[in-house]
């Protein structure tokens, strides 16, 4: 997949779980996991903003385009 998600790396660096982040930003843990595993087909800007606010990061810290074939 050309777009890689680095949410779990950021959570690990900050000592936070997906469940804790989901509660802080007001989405279900299941929906956050769908995003974290790269299975989401879309993400709301408001969700992306909330993640960045809570993790004190930029969208580019979460999402990166990797060269290679799309799956």
Secondary structure, 3 states (H helix, E strand, C coil): CCEEECHHHHHHHHCCCHHHHHHHHCCCHHHHHHHHCCCCCCCCHHHHHHHHHHHCCCHHHHEEECCCCCC
